[in-house]
Amino acid sequence: MKVRVLVFAVVAVATAGATAYLVQGWLNHQRAEFARNAKAPAKPAGTAILVARLALPAGTFVKPEDVRWQPWPEGALDASYVQQGKREPASFTGAVVRRGIVAGEPITDARVVKPGDRGFLAVVLSPGSRAVSVPVTVSSAISGLVFPGDRVDLILSHRSAEAGAHGKAESILASETVLENVRVIAMDQSTDDQKGKAAVAAVPKTATLEVTPRQAEMVMVAAELGKLAFSLRSLAQPQPDEGDIGGDAAVPIDPDAATRGQTITHDVEVSRLIGESRKAAVVHLLRGSKAEVVK
């Protein structure tokens, strides 16, 4: 009887040991598998496509930080989607959104228009605005340092006739600010507002401005009256109570809108020599016992 109990005890101990060994081996295998899976990067389900990082309203210039790659299910891929590895996000930099794109929506060629494409300028313009081009020179375009996206004042210099001191018409030279805070949307055929490097050998010959229909007519008349030049404005907008330097011009109510200019400068205000030569003749008129000075 004691021998039988001893045999059963030995078998039980051996079975328990074998079971513990197998369980420990299984646990070690599971731990190693879990560690390998934790170190391996998670593979996205499907292919990554280019989507908008934030909402892009119509007329927005696309910048590199406006887009990102987003994993997309293989079965939901459209032929118009831009897939990672087949095209770079930089190919959309500088394009303009044709129709509004919400955050997370795929970026496609049909939703944007690129420089040089038909209809690009019409997308760049604000609603209700017009594009008008004027010729520029090295001096009038500030040596090529005006770029698309800058704001300028449009100055007209021309001659006009007025009655002189002796009743004869005299030619006077004057400059006046025709429009203030005008947005430049293109220099020649370039609408790139991302690079700010001056091209010494390629000074533009034509500038395209964004104006209202009425202001477009004013620009065309001004171009026929005399010489046009740009006065570059600072990107920082002054406060309403500051005004321009000298306090001789009002600050536009809408910082994004072009307004009619307020200032005129005559040649006599610049040259003292011209001012001296135009002094009116003085006549002493005697009427009986009364003397009168008449200019």
C-alpha angles and dihedrals in degrees: 000000000000091000091055092051091048092052092049090049092051092048091048093050092048092048092049091049093050091048092050090049093051093046092049091050091050091049092050091050092050092049092051092048091049092050092051092050091049093054096045114086115248111256113228116239103247133343127322116242133188114264137168114271091205138004112296113198121208112282095030119139108233114236128189092253091055095072137053141174116264126189109244131190113257093230093055097052116127122205090238094058118105108238125207113256094024099069138013124238088231089074088075097047110119094017119128124231109247095191126015116275121204123219111281094018117131117259112232135173090246092061096055138045122215132212109280094025119121111267095019095126093048089057093048093054120091116244110281094014130120133213119229128176128214130185116253136190135202091273100037092050092048095252093305094303094122113096135185109281095033122122120230142175115235111227124193122201116192145142126249136175127243136168113281132213094275098042094267122124113255127197114236130188120219140168123210135180104242097181134008131208096014116173116231109217100175142011108207101321096328119108095168108133094172102077119062101187119124117232107218096193097041110058108172120246098199133042124197116210133195111230142146120267091259092048090050089060090048092052092051092051092045091053089057095045098058147304121337125209137175127237108199116228126213117256088229111084116222120233117261092253095050104063123182123317107290093023093253099122134052123238112247113254091223110045090204097051130085114232138191114276120249107198135080127182121197125205092247089061090058105036120049089194092061090045092054093049092052098053108133118251114252120223123192106216118196119201109178106298093345124092120201130187113219125186 
